[in-house]
Amino acid sequence: MLRWCTQVSPDHQLIAVTQAANTRFRRLLEKLGLLAADHFVEYGQEQVLYTTAPSR
């Protein structure tokens, strides 16, 4: 899916947001090549925003 998205829209970033406590999903996102770009609090819990850099 990630490969398809980057081929179809190479100038766009993909993002994912998850709770910081969700370590299994965070490891999966990192394994898929996404990088933690921001931390913030929402819904009373720490969240982490992951992103891919757009291809140039």
N, C-alpha and C positions, 0 to 999 in steps of 0.2 A: 504494500500500500504506500509506504513512504517513497519507494523508488518511483512508483507511478505518479504520485503527487509532484515530485520534483521534476519529472519529465514533462508533465502537462503544464505546470506553472513554475518554471525555474526561477522566476524573479520574486516569488513569494516565500515567506517564512512559514513553517509549520510550528504551531504552538500546542502545548499541553499544560494543564494546571492540575496539580494534585496536592493533597495535604502532605506536609513535611513528614508526618508520622507514617505515611504509606510507603515504607521502605521497599517492599517488593515491586510496586509499580514504578517507583523512582529508579530502581536498578534496571528494570525493563527499558524504560525510556533512555537511560544512559547507554545500555547495550545497543539500542537502535540508533544511537548517534546523536541524540538530543542533548543539549547542554543546559544546566541550570542557569537562568539568566536573571532571576529576581526572586526575592522572598518577601512576603507580605502577609498581613493578618486579614482574614475575611471569614465571616460566619463564626468568629470567635476562635479560630484555629489558624496556625501558621500554614501558609500555602507556598508552593514552589512553582514558578513558571519556567517551563522548559521550552527551548526553541532550537530550530536549525537555522544556520545562516543561509541566506539565499544564494544560489549558484550564480556566478558571474561569468 
